[in-house]
Amino acid sequence: MQGLNKTDTMLAYGEAQVTLWRRSYNERPPGRESLKDTEARVIPSFNEIICQKFKQGLNVLIVAHGNSIRSIVKNLDAISDQDIINLNIATGKIYRYRFDSDLKILYKKVI
């Protein structure tokens, strides 16, 4: 798949398969990570490092690859493994959250 754009990949593998690779939780593209794999890598660090900053009342800006951000939003918004296929975070889209001291979401806005 390396070097192929979305259109070329869909022509080679079919739109349904590419959608599963790009949006589902468990499907792993050839030689790549699934969202589940990404989540297993990202969320422990997010909880250990970033959540501590939130508890301190600090503002944090997270800039990352799409699946890294999708795994964080999935966990913050408690999106199921099945429903995550519907979450597409466009490049440059801002998800702004505000938390209380127990990390309960007080405010969320997508800009």
Biopython code that builds the backbone (N, CA, C, O; Angstrom):
import numpy as np
from Bio.PDB.StructureBuilder import StructureBuilder

atoms = [
    (1, "MET", "N", (0.804, -1.199, 0.000)),
    (1, "MET", "CA", (0.000, 0.000, 0.000)),
    (1, "MET", "C", (0.845, 1.261, 0.000)),
    (1, "MET", "O", (0.349, 2.343, -0.314)),
    (2, "GLN", "N", (2.111, 1.131, 0.348)),
    (2, "GLN", "CA", (2.960, 2.309, 0.412)),
    (2, "GLN", "C", (3.031, 2.996, -0.941)),
    (2, "GLN", "O", (3.230, 2.360, -1.976)),
    (3, "GLY", "N", (2.862, 4.309, -0.904)),
    (3, "GLY", "CA", (2.928, 5.091, -2.128)),
    (3, "GLY", "C", (1.605, 5.218, -2.853)),
    (3, "GLY", "O", (1.505, 5.971, -3.821)),
    (4, "LEU", "N", (0.588, 4.501, -2.406)),
    (4, "LEU", "CA", (-0.730, 4.595, -3.044)),
    (4, "LEU", "C", (-1.569, 5.658, -2.346)),
    (4, "LEU", "O", (-1.562, 5.756, -1.118)),
    (5, "ASN", "N", (-2.282, 6.443, -3.122)),
    (5, "ASN", "CA", (-3.218, 7.375, -2.511)),
    (5, "ASN", "C", (-4.546, 6.647, -2.296)),
    (5, "ASN", "O", (-4.679, 5.474, -2.647)),
    (6, "LYS", "N", (-5.532, 7.349, -1.717)),
    (6, "LYS", "CA", (-6.818, 6.704, -1.414)),
    (6, "LYS", "C", (-7.478, 6.133, -2.658)),
    (6, "LYS", "O", (-7.989, 5.014, -2.636)),
    (7, "THR", "N", (-7.468, 6.898, -3.742)),
    (7, "THR", "CA", (-8.121, 6.448, -4.971)),
    (7, "THR", "C", (-7.459, 5.189, -5.513)),
    (7, "THR", "O", (-8.145, 4.228, -5.860)),
    (8, "ASP", "N", (-6.132, 5.189, -5.587)),
    (8, "ASP", "CA", (-5.405, 4.013, -6.077)),
    (8, "ASP", "C", (-5.638, 2.807, -5.176)),
    (8, "ASP", "O", (-5.793, 1.683, -5.654)),
    (9, "THR", "N", (-5.661, 3.049, -3.876)),
    (9, "THR", "CA", (-5.877, 1.965, -2.922)),
    (9, "THR", "C", (-7.275, 1.376, -3.078)),
    (9, "THR", "O", (-7.453, 0.160, -3.021)),
    (10, "MET", "N", (-8.273, 2.253, -3.276)),
    (10, "MET", "CA", (-9.648, 1.766, -3.476)),
    (10, "MET", "C", (-9.769, 0.983, -4.775)),
    (10, "MET", "O", (-10.500, -0.006, -4.835)),
    (11, "LEU", "N", (-9.069, 1.406, -5.803)),
    (11, "LEU", "CA", (-9.087, 0.655, -7.064)),
    (11, "LEU", "C", (-8.444, -0.717, -6.895)),
    (11, "LEU", "O", (-8.898, -1.702, -7.477)),
    (12, "ALA", "N", (-7.395, -0.771, -6.102)),
    (12, "ALA", "CA", (-6.673, -2.026, -5.912)),
    (12, "ALA", "C", (-7.394, -2.996, -4.973)),
    (12, "ALA", "O", (-7.383, -4.204, -5.209)),
    (13, "TYR", "N", (-8.025, -2.475, -3.902)),
    (13, "TYR", "CA", (-8.578, -3.338, -2.863)),
    (13, "TYR", "C", (-10.093, -3.247, -2.709)),
    (13, "TYR", "O", (-10.697, -4.093, -2.050)),
    (14, "GLY", "N", (-10.709, -2.236, -3.307)),
    (14, "GLY", "CA", (-12.155, -2.030, -3.172)),
    (14, "GLY", "C", (-12.466, -1.026, -2.077)),
    (14, "GLY", "O", (-11.780, -0.956, -1.057)),
    (15, "GLU", "N", (-13.510, -0.255, -2.309)),
    (15, "GLU", "CA", (-13.881, 0.814, -1.375)),
    (15, "GLU", "C", (-14.253, 0.286, 0.005)),
    (15, "GLU", "O", (-13.864, 0.874, 1.014)),
    (16, "ALA", "N", (-14.999, -0.813, 0.065)),
    (16, "ALA", "CA", (-15.435, -1.360, 1.354)),
    (16, "ALA", "C", (-14.242, -1.769, 2.213)),
    (16, "ALA", "O", (-14.213, -1.499, 3.413)),
    (17, "GLN", "N", (-13.253, -2.425, 1.592)),
    (17, "GLN", "CA", (-12.082, -2.871, 2.352)),
    (17, "GLN", "C", (-11.259, -1.683, 2.830)),
    (17, "GLN", "O", (-10.784, -1.674, 3.966)),
    (18, "VAL", "N", (-11.090, -0.697, 1.984)),
    (18, "VAL", "CA", (-10.318, 0.483, 2.373)),
    (18, "VAL", "C", (-11.023, 1.228, 3.507)),
    (18, "VAL", "O", (-10.366, 1.722, 4.424)),
    (19, "THR", "N", (-12.335, 1.310, 3.452)),
    (19, "THR", "CA", (-13.093, 1.947, 4.535)),
    (19, "THR", "C", (-12.877, 1.198, 5.847)),
    (19, "THR", "O", (-12.692, 1.824, 6.891)),
    (20, "LEU", "N", (-12.898, -0.119, 5.807)),
    (20, "LEU", "CA", (-12.627, -0.903, 7.017)),
    (20, "LEU", "C", (-11.225, -0.624, 7.549)),
    (20, "LEU", "O", (-11.043, -0.425, 8.750)),
    (21, "TRP", "N", (-10.248, -0.609, 6.671)),
    (21, "TRP", "CA", (-8.877, -0.336, 7.096)),
    (21, "TRP", "C", (-8.742, 1.050, 7.713)),
    (21, "TRP", "O", (-8.037, 1.226, 8.706)),
    (22, "ARG", "N", (-9.409, 2.019, 7.133)),
    (22, "ARG", "CA", (-9.240, 3.405, 7.555)),
    (22, "ARG", "C", (-10.078, 3.774, 8.767)),
    (22, "ARG", "O", (-9.678, 4.657, 9.525)),
    (23, "ARG", "N", (-11.221, 3.140, 8.982)),
    (23, "ARG", "CA", (-12.160, 3.618, 9.991)),
    (23, "ARG", "C", (-12.532, 2.607, 11.079)),
    (23, "ARG", "O", (-12.964, 3.007, 12.160)),
    (24, "SER", "N", (-12.374, 1.310, 10.815)),
    (24, "SER", "CA", (-12.830, 0.337, 11.812)),
    (24, "SER", "C", (-11.843, 0.247, 12.974)),
    (24, "SER", "O", (-10.769, 0.848, 12.942)),
    (25, "TYR", "N", (-12.217, -0.494, 13.976)),
    (25, "TYR", "CA", (-11.400, -0.644, 15.167)),
    (25, "TYR", "C", (-10.370, -1.764, 15.025)),
    (25, "TYR", "O", (-9.208, -1.592, 15.395)),
    (26, "ASN", "N", (-10.792, -2.904, 14.492)),
    (26, "ASN", "CA", (-9.944, -4.095, 14.488)),
    (26, "ASN", "C", (-9.188, -4.366, 13.195)),
    (26, "ASN", "O", (-8.155, -5.035, 13.217)),
    (27, "GLU", "N", (-9.680, -3.866, 12.079)),
    (27, "GLU", "CA", (-9.067, -4.194, 10.783)),
    (27, "GLU", "C", (-7.692, -3.564, 10.654)),
    (27, "GLU", "O", (-7.527, -2.358, 10.836)),
    (28, "ARG", "N", (-6.720, -4.385, 10.341)),
    (28, "ARG", "CA", (-5.335, -3.940, 10.200)),
    (28, "ARG", "C", (-4.958, -3.939, 8.719)),
    (28, "ARG", "O", (-4.956, -4.992, 8.081)),
    (29, "PRO", "N", (-4.636, -2.757, 8.165)),
    (29, "PRO", "CA", (-4.166, -2.742, 6.776)),
    (29, "PRO", "C", (-2.852, -3.528, 6.669)),
    (29, "PRO", "O", (-2.121, -3.644, 7.652)),
    (30, "PRO", "N", (-2.554, -4.058, 5.500)),
    (30, "PRO", "CA", (-1.303, -4.802, 5.344)),
    (30, "PRO", "C", (-0.086, -3.983, 5.785)),
    (30, "PRO", "O", (0.171, -2.897, 5.265)),
    (31, "GLY", "N", (0.643, -4.517, 6.737)),
    (31, "GLY", "CA", (1.854, -3.860, 7.208)),
    (31, "GLY", "C", (1.622, -2.617, 8.047)),
    (31, "GLY", "O", (2.553, -1.842, 8.264)),
    (32, "ARG", "N", (0.412, -2.411, 8.520)),
    (32, "ARG", "CA", (0.065, -1.201, 9.279)),
    (32, "ARG", "C", (-0.614, -1.561, 10.601)),
    (32, "ARG", "O", (-0.831, -2.732, 10.910)),
    (33, "GLU", "N", (-0.943, -0.516, 11.374)),
    (33, "GLU", "CA", (-1.658, -0.685, 12.638)),
    (33, "GLU", "C", (-3.157, -0.521, 12.438)),
    (33, "GLU", "O", (-3.604, 0.264, 11.601)),
    (34, "SER", "N", (-3.915, -1.261, 13.205)),
    (34, "SER", "CA", (-5.349, -0.999, 13.315)),
    (34, "SER", "C", (-5.529, 0.119, 14.347)),
    (34, "SER", "O", (-4.579, 0.494, 15.035)),
    (35, "LEU", "N", (-6.741, 0.643, 14.447)),
    (35, "LEU", "CA", (-7.022, 1.625, 15.484)),
    (35, "LEU", "C", (-6.824, 0.995, 16.866)),
    (35, "LEU", "O", (-6.366, 1.660, 17.795)),
    (36, "LYS", "N", (-7.165, -0.266, 16.996)),
    (36, "LYS", "CA", (-6.962, -0.982, 18.263)),
    (36, "LYS", "C", (-5.478, -0.994, 18.635)),
    (36, "LYS", "O", (-5.128, -0.778, 19.795)),
    (37, "ASP", "N", (-4.610, -1.244, 17.659)),
    (37, "ASP", "CA", (-3.161, -1.229, 17.906)),
    (37, "ASP", "C", (-2.701, 0.163, 18.332)),
    (37, "ASP", "O", (-1.928, 0.314, 19.277)),
    (38, "THR", "N", (-3.189, 1.173, 17.622)),
    (38, "THR", "CA", (-2.827, 2.561, 17.932)),
    (38, "THR", "C", (-3.295, 2.929, 19.329)),
    (38, "THR", "O", (-2.556, 3.541, 20.101)),
    (39, "GLU", "N", (-4.529, 2.552, 19.649)),
    (39, "GLU", "CA", (-5.087, 2.840, 20.969)),
    (39, "GLU", "C", (-4.232, 2.223, 22.082)),
    (39, "GLU", "O", (-3.976, 2.862, 23.102)),
    (40, "ALA", "N", (-3.799, 0.994, 21.878)),
    (40, "ALA", "CA", (-2.977, 0.306, 22.883)),
    (40, "ALA", "C", (-1.642, 1.027, 23.108)),
    (40, "ALA", "O", (-1.057, 0.945, 24.188)),
    (41, "ARG", "N", (-1.183, 1.714, 22.100)),
    (41, "ARG", "CA", (0.081, 2.443, 22.187)),
    (41, "ARG", "C", (-0.118, 3.854, 22.744)),
    (41, "ARG", "O", (0.713, 4.337, 23.513)),
    (42, "VAL", "N", (-1.208, 4.516, 22.365)),
    (42, "VAL", "CA", (-1.412, 5.932, 22.683)),
    (42, "VAL", "C", (-2.065, 6.157, 24.054)),
    (42, "VAL", "O", (-1.616, 7.009, 24.820)),
    (43, "ILE", "N", (-3.103, 5.410, 24.358)),
    (43, "ILE", "CA", (-3.914, 5.709, 25.546)),
    (43, "ILE", "C", (-3.144, 5.579, 26.866)),
    (43, "ILE", "O", (-3.346, 6.416, 27.746)),
    (44, "PRO", "N", (-2.279, 4.584, 27.054)),
    (44, "PRO", "CA", (-1.526, 4.572, 28.316)),
    (44, "PRO", "C", (-0.695, 5.849, 28.527)),
    (44, "PRO", "O", (-0.651, 6.381, 29.636)),
    (45, "SER", "N", (-0.050, 6.332, 27.487)),
    (45, "SER", "CA", (0.723, 7.578, 27.606)),
    (45, "SER", "C", (-0.186, 8.776, 27.817)),
    (45, "SER", "O", (0.126, 9.665, 28.610)),
    (46, "PHE", "N", (-1.311, 8.804, 27.109)),
    (46, "PHE", "CA", (-2.277, 9.879, 27.291)),
    (46, "PHE", "C", (-2.741, 9.937, 28.743)),
    (46, "PHE", "O", (-2.766, 11.005, 29.354)),
    (47, "ASN", "N", (-3.109, 8.781, 29.287)),
    (47, "ASN", "CA", (-3.584, 8.734, 30.672)),
    (47, "ASN", "C", (-2.497, 9.109, 31.670)),
    (47, "ASN", "O", (-2.759, 9.811, 32.647)),
    (48, "GLU", "N", (-1.300, 8.647, 31.427)),
    (48, "GLU", "CA", (-0.202, 8.866, 32.366)),
    (48, "GLU", "C", (0.347, 10.287, 32.311)),
    (48, "GLU", "O", (0.671, 10.866, 33.348)),
    (49, "ILE", "N", (0.453, 10.846, 31.126)),
    (49, "ILE", "CA", (1.117, 12.142, 30.973)),
    (49, "ILE", "C", (0.117, 13.284, 30.801)),
    (49, "ILE", "O", (0.120, 14.238, 31.579)),
    (50, "ILE", "N", (-0.728, 13.187, 29.795)),
    (50, "ILE", "CA", (-1.618, 14.290, 29.446)),
    (50, "ILE", "C", (-2.701, 14.498, 30.510)),
    (50, "ILE", "O", (-2.970, 15.633, 30.902)),
    (51, "CYS", "N", (-3.315, 13.424, 30.974)),
    (51, "CYS", "CA", (-4.367, 13.565, 31.982)),
    (51, "CYS", "C", (-3.847, 14.213, 33.261)),
    (51, "CYS", "O", (-4.590, 14.915, 33.947)),
    (52, "GLN", "N", (-2.585, 13.983, 33.583)),
    (52, "GLN", "CA", (-1.997, 14.635, 34.761)),
    (52, "GLN", "C", (-1.935, 16.150, 34.565)),
    (52, "GLN", "O", (-2.115, 16.903, 35.522)),
    (53, "LYS", "N", (-1.686, 16.592, 33.360)),
    (53, "LYS", "CA", (-1.672, 18.029, 33.049)),
    (53, "LYS", "C", (-3.075, 18.612, 33.199)),
    (53, "LYS", "O", (-3.247, 19.712, 33.724)),
    (54, "PHE", "N", (-4.081, 17.860, 32.732)),
    (54, "PHE", "CA", (-5.461, 18.317, 32.895)),
    (54, "PHE", "C", (-5.805, 18.472, 34.379)),
    (54, "PHE", "O", (-6.422, 19.459, 34.778)),
    (55, "LYS", "N", (-5.404, 17.493, 35.190)),
    (55, "LYS", "CA", (-5.693, 17.537, 36.621)),
    (55, "LYS", "C", (-5.036, 18.734, 37.296)),
    (55, "LYS", "O", (-5.520, 19.229, 38.314)),
    (56, "GLN", "N", (-3.928, 19.194, 36.718)),
    (56, "GLN", "CA", (-3.233, 20.376, 37.241)),
    (56, "GLN", "C", (-3.866, 21.669, 36.740)),
    (56, "GLN", "O", (-3.427, 22.761, 37.101)),
    (57, "GLY", "N", (-4.897, 21.545, 35.909)),
    (57, "GLY", "CA", (-5.576, 22.715, 35.377)),
    (57, "GLY", "C", (-4.867, 23.363, 34.210)),
    (57, "GLY", "O", (-5.179, 24.495, 33.839)),
    (58, "LEU", "N", (-3.917, 22.657, 33.629)),
    (58, "LEU", "CA", (-3.148, 23.205, 32.509)),
    (58, "LEU", "C", (-3.874, 22.995, 31.188)),
    (58, "LEU", "O", (-4.642, 22.046, 31.030)),
    (59, "ASN", "N", (-3.624, 23.873, 30.265)),
    (59, "ASN", "CA", (-4.106, 23.717, 28.897)),
    (59, "ASN", "C", (-3.099, 22.879, 28.130)),
    (59, "ASN", "O", (-1.890, 23.055, 28.283)),
    (60, "VAL", "N", (-3.594, 21.974, 27.310)),
    (60, "VAL", "CA", (-2.727, 21.077, 26.545)),
    (60, "VAL", "C", (-3.192, 21.081, 25.097)),
    (60, "VAL", "O", (-4.386, 20.971, 24.819)),
    (61, "LEU", "N", (-2.258, 21.206, 24.192)),
    (61, "LEU", "CA", (-2.538, 21.091, 22.767)),
    (61, "LEU", "C", (-1.928, 19.790, 22.286)),
    (61, "LEU", "O", (-0.732, 19.555, 22.464)),
    (62, "ILE", "N", (-2.742, 18.946, 21.678)),
    (62, "ILE", "CA", (-2.265, 17.673, 21.139)),
    (62, "ILE", "C", (-2.373, 17.737, 19.626)),
    (62, "ILE", "O", (-3.449, 17.973, 19.077)),
    (63, "VAL", "N", (-1.263, 17.528, 18.969)),
    (63, "VAL", "CA", (-1.223, 17.472, 17.506)),
    (63, "VAL", "C", (-0.640, 16.116, 17.152)),
    (63, "VAL", "O", (0.468, 15.777, 17.568)),
    (64, "ALA", "N", (-1.400, 15.335, 16.372)),
    (64, "ALA", "CA", (-0.950, 13.973, 16.097)),
    (64, "ALA", "C", (-1.582, 13.450, 14.818)),
    (64, "ALA", "O", (-2.432, 14.099, 14.209)),
    (65, "HIS", "N", (-1.152, 12.278, 14.436)),
    (65, "HIS", "CA", (-1.702, 11.560, 13.287)),
    (65, "HIS", "C", (-3.168, 11.233, 13.552)),
    (65, "HIS", "O", (-3.583, 11.120, 14.706)),
    (66, "GLY", "N", (-3.943, 11.083, 12.498)),
    (66, "GLY", "CA", (-5.380, 10.857, 12.597)),
    (66, "GLY", "C", (-5.795, 9.741, 13.522)),
    (66, "GLY", "O", (-6.684, 9.941, 14.350)),
    (67, "ASN", "N", (-5.184, 8.561, 13.417)),
    (67, "ASN", "CA", (-5.609, 7.449, 14.271)),
    (67, "ASN", "C", (-5.226, 7.672, 15.730)),
    (67, "ASN", "O", (-5.914, 7.183, 16.626)),
    (68, "SER", "N", (-4.157, 8.390, 15.980)),
    (68, "SER", "CA", (-3.821, 8.718, 17.366)),
    (68, "SER", "C", (-4.899, 9.598, 17.963)),
    (68, "SER", "O", (-5.348, 9.365, 19.086)),
    (69, "ILE", "N", (-5.317, 10.611, 17.214)),
    (69, "ILE", "CA", (-6.377, 11.503, 17.678)),
    (69, "ILE", "C", (-7.697, 10.739, 17.791)),
    (69, "ILE", "O", (-8.434, 10.925, 18.760)),
    (70, "ARG", "N", (-8.005, 9.880, 16.809)),
    (70, "ARG", "CA", (-9.244, 9.101, 16.871)),
    (70, "ARG", "C", (-9.275, 8.219, 18.119)),
    (70, "ARG", "O", (-10.328, 8.072, 18.739)),
    (71, "SER", "N", (-8.144, 7.635, 18.495)),
    (71, "SER", "CA", (-8.122, 6.777, 19.688)),
    (71, "SER", "C", (-8.369, 7.601, 20.953)),
    (71, "SER", "O", (-9.029, 7.127, 21.878)),
    (72, "ILE", "N", (-7.848, 8.822, 21.000)),
    (72, "ILE", "CA", (-8.071, 9.683, 22.159)),
    (72, "ILE", "C", (-9.539, 10.103, 22.229)),
    (72, "ILE", "O", (-10.161, 10.002, 23.287)),
    (73, "VAL", "N", (-10.096, 10.572, 21.113)),
    (73, "VAL", "CA", (-11.500, 10.983, 21.086)),
    (73, "VAL", "C", (-12.408, 9.792, 21.401)),
    (73, "VAL", "O", (-13.402, 9.940, 22.112)),
    (74, "LYS", "N", (-12.069, 8.618, 20.876)),
    (74, "LYS", "CA", (-12.849, 7.404, 21.158)),
    (74, "LYS", "C", (-12.949, 7.176, 22.663)),
    (74, "LYS", "O", (-14.022, 6.865, 23.180)),
    (75, "ASN", "N", (-11.842, 7.329, 23.351)),
    (75, "ASN", "CA", (-11.827, 7.095, 24.793)),
    (75, "ASN", "C", (-12.491, 8.225, 25.571)),
    (75, "ASN", "O", (-13.241, 7.967, 26.512)),
    (76, "LEU", "N", (-12.229, 9.462, 25.193)),
    (76, "LEU", "CA", (-12.845, 10.585, 25.898)),
    (76, "LEU", "C", (-14.366, 10.571, 25.761)),
    (76, "LEU", "O", (-15.086, 10.823, 26.727)),
    (77, "ASP", "N", (-14.848, 10.275, 24.553)),
    (77, "ASP", "CA", (-16.283, 10.308, 24.284)),
    (77, "ASP", "C", (-16.960, 8.955, 24.460)),
    (77, "ASP", "O", (-18.152, 8.815, 24.183)),
    (78, "ALA", "N", (-16.202, 7.956, 24.922)),
    (78, "ALA", "CA", (-16.737, 6.604, 25.158)),
    (78, "ALA", "C", (-17.452, 6.064, 23.918)),
    (78, "ALA", "O", (-18.571, 5.558, 24.004)),
    (79, "ILE", "N", (-16.794, 6.177, 22.774)),
    (79, "ILE", "CA", (-17.338, 5.658, 21.514)),
    (79, "ILE", "C", (-17.040, 4.165, 21.453)),
    (79, "ILE", "O", (-15.913, 3.744, 21.711)),
    (80, "SER", "N", (-18.031, 3.378, 21.118)),
    (80, "SER", "CA", (-17.854, 1.924, 21.068)),
    (80, "SER", "C", (-16.945, 1.519, 19.910)),
    (80, "SER", "O", (-16.726, 2.285, 18.971)),
    (81, "ASP", "N", (-16.425, 0.302, 19.998)),
    (81, "ASP", "CA", (-15.592, -0.245, 18.923)),
    (81, "ASP", "C", (-16.363, -0.288, 17.610)),
    (81, "ASP", "O", (-15.781, -0.098, 16.542)),
    (82, "GLN", "N", (-17.659, -0.535, 17.681)),
    (82, "GLN", "CA", (-18.489, -0.623, 16.484)),
    (82, "GLN", "C", (-18.797, 0.763, 15.911)),
    (82, "GLN", "O", (-18.808, 0.937, 14.693)),
    (83, "ASP", "N", (-19.044, 1.742, 16.770)),
    (83, "ASP", "CA", (-19.434, 3.077, 16.312)),
    (83, "ASP", "C", (-18.261, 3.939, 15.859)),
    (83, "ASP", "O", (-18.463, 4.958, 15.200)),
    (84, "ILE", "N", (-17.050, 3.546, 16.201)),
    (84, "ILE", "CA", (-15.882, 4.355, 15.838)),
    (84, "ILE", "C", (-15.725, 4.479, 14.322)),
    (84, "ILE", "O", (-15.096, 5.421, 13.840)),
    (85, "ILE", "N", (-16.283, 3.547, 13.578)),
    (85, "ILE", "CA", (-16.187, 3.604, 12.112)),
    (85, "ILE", "C", (-16.815, 4.887, 11.566)),
    (85, "ILE", "O", (-16.468, 5.327, 10.470)),
    (86, "ASN", "N", (-17.735, 5.487, 12.319)),
    (86, "ASN", "CA", (-18.410, 6.709, 11.882)),
    (86, "ASN", "C", (-17.643, 7.987, 12.209)),
    (86, "ASN", "O", (-18.040, 9.068, 11.775)),
    (87, "LEU", "N", (-16.555, 7.882, 12.965)),
    (87, "LEU", "CA", (-15.798, 9.072, 13.343)),
    (87, "LEU", "C", (-14.689, 9.340, 12.342)),
    (87, "LEU", "O", (-13.745, 8.562, 12.210)),
    (88, "ASN", "N", (-14.819, 10.442, 11.649)),
    (88, "ASN", "CA", (-13.785, 10.913, 10.734)),
    (88, "ASN", "C", (-13.350, 12.287, 11.226)),
    (88, "ASN", "O", (-14.161, 13.211, 11.282)),
    (89, "ILE", "N", (-12.097, 12.427, 11.577)),
    (89, "ILE", "CA", (-11.581, 13.712, 12.019)),
    (89, "ILE", "C", (-10.798, 14.309, 10.856)),
    (89, "ILE", "O", (-9.727, 13.825, 10.490)),
    (90, "ALA", "N", (-11.348, 15.352, 10.297)),
    (90, "ALA", "CA", (-10.719, 15.992, 9.144)),
    (90, "ALA", "C", (-9.423, 16.690, 9.560)),
    (90, "ALA", "O", (-9.286, 17.147, 10.695)),
    (91, "THR", "N", (-8.494, 16.763, 8.642)),
    (91, "THR", "CA", (-7.233, 17.462, 8.884)),
    (91, "THR", "C", (-7.521, 18.899, 9.299)),
    (91, "THR", "O", (-8.302, 19.598, 8.653)),
    (92, "GLY", "N", (-6.892, 19.329, 10.368)),
    (92, "GLY", "CA", (-7.041, 20.693, 10.840)),
    (92, "GLY", "C", (-8.249, 20.929, 11.724)),
    (92, "GLY", "O", (-8.448, 22.045, 12.205)),
    (93, "LYS", "N", (-9.063, 19.905, 11.950)),
    (93, "LYS", "CA", (-10.243, 20.024, 12.809)),
    (93, "LYS", "C", (-9.776, 20.080, 14.264)),
    (93, "LYS", "O", (-8.889, 19.328, 14.669)),
    (94, "ILE", "N", (-10.374, 20.969, 15.034)),
    (94, "ILE", "CA", (-9.991, 21.130, 16.433)),
    (94, "ILE", "C", (-11.107, 20.587, 17.321)),
    (94, "ILE", "O", (-12.271, 20.961, 17.177)),
    (95, "TYR", "N", (-10.736, 19.708, 18.234)),
    (95, "TYR", "CA", (-11.644, 19.194, 19.251)),
    (95, "TYR", "C", (-11.198, 19.811, 20.572)),
    (95, "TYR", "O", (-10.109, 19.520, 21.066)),
    (96, "ARG", "N", (-12.035, 20.653, 21.131)),
    (96, "ARG", "CA", (-11.685, 21.347, 22.358)),
    (96, "ARG", "C", (-12.519, 20.778, 23.499)),
    (96, "ARG", "O", (-13.746, 20.725, 23.422)),
    (97, "TYR", "N", (-11.841, 20.356, 24.548)),
    (97, "TYR", "CA", (-12.487, 19.797, 25.736)),
    (97, "TYR", "C", (-12.093, 20.625, 26.957)),
    (97, "TYR", "O", (-11.001, 21.190, 27.025)),
    (98, "ARG", "N", (-13.011, 20.679, 27.913)),
    (98, "ARG", "CA", (-12.707, 21.247, 29.220)),
    (98, "ARG", "C", (-13.160, 20.221, 30.249)),
    (98, "ARG", "O", (-14.250, 19.658, 30.144)),
    (99, "PHE", "N", (-12.308, 19.984, 31.248)),
    (99, "PHE", "CA", (-12.553, 18.950, 32.249)),
    (99, "PHE", "C", (-12.638, 19.549, 33.642)),
    (99, "PHE", "O", (-12.093, 20.621, 33.906)),
    (100, "ASP", "N", (-13.332, 18.839, 34.532)),
    (100, "ASP", "CA", (-13.251, 19.199, 35.940)),
    (100, "ASP", "C", (-12.056, 18.475, 36.557)),
    (100, "ASP", "O", (-11.318, 17.790, 35.848)),
    (101, "SER", "N", (-11.860, 18.616, 37.843)),
    (101, "SER", "CA", (-10.676, 18.018, 38.485)),
    (101, "SER", "C", (-10.710, 16.496, 38.507)),
    (101, "SER", "O", (-9.681, 15.862, 38.742)),
    (102, "ASP", "N", (-11.881, 15.895, 38.263)),
    (102, "ASP", "CA", (-12.002, 14.439, 38.177)),
    (102, "ASP", "C", (-11.978, 13.943, 36.733)),
    (102, "ASP", "O", (-12.272, 12.780, 36.460)),
    (103, "LEU", "N", (-11.626, 14.835, 35.822)),
    (103, "LEU", "CA", (-11.545, 14.563, 34.379)),
    (103, "LEU", "C", (-12.891, 14.252, 33.747)),
    (103, "LEU", "O", (-12.959, 13.588, 32.713)),
    (104, "LYS", "N", (-13.961, 14.729, 34.366)),
    (104, "LYS", "CA", (-15.275, 14.657, 33.749)),
    (104, "LYS", "C", (-15.351, 15.791, 32.721)),
    (104, "LYS", "O", (-14.953, 16.922, 33.001)),
    (105, "ILE", "N", (-15.865, 15.475, 31.531)),
    (105, "ILE", "CA", (-15.961, 16.485, 30.487)),
    (105, "ILE", "C", (-17.048, 17.493, 30.841)),
    (105, "ILE", "O", (-18.213, 17.145, 31.031)),
    (106, "LEU", "N", (-16.629, 18.750, 30.922)),
    (106, "LEU", "CA", (-17.565, 19.835, 31.198)),
    (106, "LEU", "C", (-18.020, 20.514, 29.918)),
    (106, "LEU", "O", (-19.111, 21.079, 29.849)),
    (107, "TYR", "N", (-17.171, 20.449, 28.916)),
    (107, "TYR", "CA", (-17.399, 21.202, 27.691)),
    (107, "TYR", "C", (-16.661, 20.523, 26.551)),
    (107, "TYR", "O", (-15.526, 20.071, 26.706)),
    (108, "LYS", "N", (-17.322, 20.460, 25.405)),
    (108, "LYS", "CA", (-16.670, 19.955, 24.205)),
    (108, "LYS", "C", (-17.176, 20.779, 23.024)),
    (108, "LYS", "O", (-18.372, 21.035, 22.890)),
    (109, "LYS", "N", (-16.254, 21.180, 22.189)),
    (109, "LYS", "CA", (-16.608, 21.932, 20.989)),
    (109, "LYS", "C", (-15.691, 21.492, 19.860)),
    (109, "LYS", "O", (-14.479, 21.369, 20.035)),
    (110, "VAL", "N", (-16.292, 21.256, 18.695)),
    (110, "VAL", "CA", (-15.510, 20.916, 17.495)),
    (110, "VAL", "C", (-15.478, 22.160, 16.623)),
    (110, "VAL", "O", (-16.516, 22.708, 16.251)),
    (111, "ILE", "N", (-14.303, 22.580, 16.314)),
    (111, "ILE", "CA", (-14.103, 23.818, 15.539)),
    (111, "ILE", "C", (-13.546, 23.473, 14.160)),
    (111, "ILE", "O", (-13.305, 24.368, 13.350)),
]
sb = StructureBuilder()
sb.init_structure("model")
sb.init_model(0)
sb.init_chain("A")
sb.init_seg("    ")
for serial, (resi, resn, name, xyz) in enumerate(atoms, 1):
    if name == "N":
        sb.init_residue(resn, " ", resi, " ")
    sb.init_atom(name, np.array(xyz, "f"), 0.0, 1.0, " ", f" {name:<3s}", serial, name[0])
structure = sb.get_structure()
